[in-house]
Structure formats: structure tokens, C-alpha cells
Amino acid sequence: MPNWLLPENIADVLPSEARKIEELRRVLLDKFRSYGYELVMPPMLEYLESLLTGAGQDMDLKIFKLVDQLSGRTMGVRADMTTQVARIDAHLLNRRSVTRLCYAGSVLHTRPSGLHATREPLQIGVEIYGHAGLEADAEIQELLLASLKLAGISRVRLDLCHVGVLRAIIADDENAKNCDAELFCLLESKDTPGLRKLTSDFLPQTREALLALPALYGDASVIERARDALPKLPEVTRALDELDTLVRQVGNADVTVDLADLRGYHYHSGVMFGAYVPGLPNAVARGGRYDHVGEEFGRARPATGFSLDLRELARLLPVAERKRAVMAPWGTEPALRQKINELRESGEVVIQALPGHEHEQDEFDCDRAVVFNNGNWILQSLG
Ligand SMILES: N[C@@H](Cc1c[nH]c[nH+]1)C(=O)O
């Protein structure tokens, strides 16, 4: 397919890849449903203000903008569905109880998030609203691991972080608070020299704690190391206790803790996580707490969830085997049509060869054919 027709980091999805993506979409949505998550379909476009409500400045940079010819207002193409789903929970559903929602749809990014990343991810995810306890985070993490397993990915490492640690460290330092976006970037890339430079006029205790963060990664023992290395602020202790509880609950998955891996959106407010698979530098799925987004839509609701890009996930899987199919001749004869319909209704793929194209095969492996034999249309093996 000539990619030169399309903008950079935008691509067509050809049949074998599209089939993998669609099959994944279906099995994952069924899985989410089995946990009680209801499907919602937010719009592709919205007024910019509502897309930015509750989201940080990082989201603004990711959103494609255009002018609405009907209202003259600026609209944005969604770059992430999580805040749209939070709006649905806060405004439209108005339920008091716990609400579990899921979604699948394309989002657009002005710039790719990695060198080879698409600018049009197919985002699928789940969000749970109305429960502030860690049980909701544990359910989300369990569902993430179950989803990846279902997709055929068994070796997953779950990397946990807590944005509350950074927020507590900088809370009483005005200089540090004014640089929070830069701090996120430097910590994400573990840029210690950059961090040293930026923190030179911060309070000594803030500086010391920030410089300790990049080294606080590894297995669960990091939590104890962090208790020694970081200031004994109540918010830091609470965050580390939360991480400790979750690490114990993840079961037999491979879990690591990285207190500088803050690569979520800036709307995240508590425990955050990324799921990594061997050989890939970027997380295949991300998620975490974002308790303050609903509040900005007028209804405070604790919230947590995860999302992933189906296109990226499908790329990790082996090429799907060609699906078996039945070849049938072209014809309108009732007995032939009936035989074909019966086979299709029983779940078979039946391809009618158009006149002159009897020997062509593409996507499917036609191992059987409908043939006329002794006055009947029957199924015959081509093996
Ligand atoms: N939408 C977030 C992940 C997430 C879902 N829910 C909460 N966080 C992301 O793309 O990084």
C-alpha cells in the first residue's frame, strides 16, 4: 500500500491486521462485559473546552483543533477517551452507585508518542467510578492482566507508581510547584543532571527528595527503600502504603515499582501503572487514579481505569492463520443458494467465486467446496 498518500504516522490497516484487531476488540469487550462494564460511545469531536476539562496542559498539545461551521466555536478531536467517559459518568448518568464503563474507538494525536507510534490509536479501555478504595484499583489491574492474557500475552510486567509522592514532595515549595510540568518530563526520562539543574533553587529537602526519585525503582523492596530515602510526610507515607497494598494484591504477576515513571496524563491523581512486555520500551497499557476529573464536570467521583491501543497490541501478536473457508460456484439456483445459506448460518465462511475468478484465493484458505453431485449440492473436501 503506497504510504506516501497518507500523512506521517497515519496508516491503512490491511485485511490480516484488521482481522486481528477486530477479533481482539470483540474478545476484550466481551471480557469487560463479564465484569459488568457497560459500553459507551462518546463522540469523535467535542467543543475544545469540554475535552480539556479536568485534563492537563499535556492534553491540549495532543488535540487536533478545528472550527465548527455551525457554531463558530473551536472543536477538538479526542486524543483520549478517559475524560470523555468521566464526563458521561458525571453529567449524563448521575448514578450514585459504582459505575463501570468501557469503550473502544479511534483517537487522534497531533504528534506520535514514540518514533514509530501511530497518530491514530484505536483506544480500548475500562473505567470505574464511585469507589475511592484500593479495591477498585485492584479490580482494574486484575482486568488488565486478564485482558492481556486473553490476547495471548502471558509475560507481562506491571510497573506501579504513585503521583501523590511527587505532589507531596513539592507541595510546600513554590519554586518546585511552578515547574511541575518540567519535573514530570525530567523524572520520566530519569534525567538526573537535568533534575540537578532545575532543582538548584528549590528548598534543600525538596531537592534531596526529588533527586532520590530516579533511583527508586525495582522490585517491591523499593517501597521500604523509599520510606528511608523520602521525607516522612503523611501524604508520602499514605502513597507508599497504597503501593504496598496493591503490590501484594496483584497475585503472581511480575510487579515492579518505579517512583519516577510518571508517564500518564497529568489528570492522574494517585496510583498509576503501566504494563510492559519483553522487548518493547513503551508500556502496552496504562492506567491509574484520576479522582479530580469528575469534580471539574460538576460532580466529584473517585475514578480509576486503564486503556490500551488495539493496533499496538495486535502488532505484538503472531500473524493470524488464514481462516478456513468453503468455495462455492456462482449461481442463483434455489438449491445451491439454500446450501450456501445453511453453511453460512452454521458459522462457515462461504465464498462464491464470481464468473472468471474461480481459481483466485486471497485472505481465506478454501479447503472445501460446494459441488453438484448426483442431483444434490454437497460439501467436498479439497484436500
Ligand atoms: N487514558 C489513559 C489511561 C487511563 C485510563 N483510565 C485511567 N487512565 C492513557 O491513555 O494513558
The ligand as an ORCA input file, in Angstrom:
! r2SCAN-3c Opt
* xyz 1 1
  N      -6.277      7.024     29.224
  C      -5.036      6.897     29.944
  C      -5.009      5.655     30.774
  C      -6.126      5.611     31.763
  C      -7.353      5.079     31.628
  N      -8.012      5.332     32.756
  C      -7.210      5.965     33.574
  N      -6.064      6.161     32.967
  C      -3.892      6.871     28.943
  O      -4.111      6.766     27.750
  O      -2.734      6.937     29.355
*
